[in-house]
Amino acid sequence: MEQQDVYDIEQFCDRHRISKSTYFNLQKAGVGPRVMHVGKRVLITKEAAADWRRAREQATATEAEAAA
């Protein structure tokens, strides 16, 4: 099976086990993944998803250090 190069919002949320409302809250807060618009579709590349995961990991590590 070929791996997708892009996710739509629903696929991204399923893949990352977050709800759509969490996704939209992250976007509103400015910490969601980069998106691209193709017509009326909002797509997230696998690279943007990977960058987003790294950024979330970094933020979590920084928060843990600050709490220590």
C-alpha positions as CSV (number, residue, x, y, z in Angstrom):
1,M,0.0,0.0,0.0
2,E,1.3,3.4,-1.0
3,Q,1.7,6.0,1.8
4,Q,-0.1,9.2,1.4
5,D,1.8,12.4,0.7
6,V,-1.0,14.6,2.2
7,Y,-3.8,14.3,4.7
8,D,-7.1,16.1,4.8
9,I,-8.1,17.4,8.2
10,E,-10.1,14.3,9.1
11,Q,-7.2,12.0,8.1
12,F,-4.7,14.1,10.0
13,C,-6.8,14.0,13.1
14,D,-7.3,10.2,12.8
15,R,-3.6,9.7,12.3
16,H,-2.6,11.8,15.3
17,R,-5.5,10.6,17.5
18,I,-6.9,14.1,18.1
19,S,-10.4,15.4,17.7
20,K,-11.4,17.9,15.0
21,S,-12.2,20.4,17.7
22,T,-8.7,20.0,19.2
23,Y,-7.2,20.5,15.7
24,F,-9.2,23.7,15.2
25,N,-8.2,24.9,18.7
26,L,-4.5,24.2,17.9
27,Q,-4.9,26.2,14.7
28,K,-6.6,29.0,16.4
29,A,-3.8,29.1,19.0
30,G,-1.2,29.2,16.2
31,V,0.3,25.8,17.1
32,G,-1.3,23.6,14.5
33,P,0.4,22.1,11.4
34,R,1.1,24.1,8.3
35,V,-1.7,23.7,5.7
36,M,-2.1,24.3,2.0
37,H,-5.3,25.1,0.3
38,V,-6.2,23.3,-2.9
39,G,-9.5,24.6,-4.2
40,K,-11.8,24.3,-1.2
41,R,-9.7,21.5,0.4
42,V,-7.3,22.1,3.3
43,L,-4.4,19.6,3.1
44,I,-1.5,18.9,5.4
45,T,1.7,17.4,3.8
46,K,3.4,14.5,5.6
47,E,6.4,16.8,6.0
48,A,4.2,19.5,7.7
49,A,2.8,16.8,10.0
50,A,6.3,15.6,10.9
51,D,7.4,19.2,11.6
52,W,4.3,19.7,13.7
53,R,5.1,16.6,15.8
54,R,8.7,17.7,16.3
55,A,7.5,21.2,17.4
56,R,5.0,19.6,19.8
57,E,7.7,17.3,21.3
58,Q,10.0,20.3,21.7
59,A,7.3,22.4,23.4
60,T,6.5,19.5,25.7
61,A,10.2,19.1,26.6
62,T,10.6,22.9,27.2
63,E,7.5,22.9,29.4
64,A,8.8,20.0,31.4
65,E,12.2,21.7,32.0
66,A,10.5,24.9,33.1
67,A,8.4,22.9,35.6
68,A,11.4,21.2,37.1
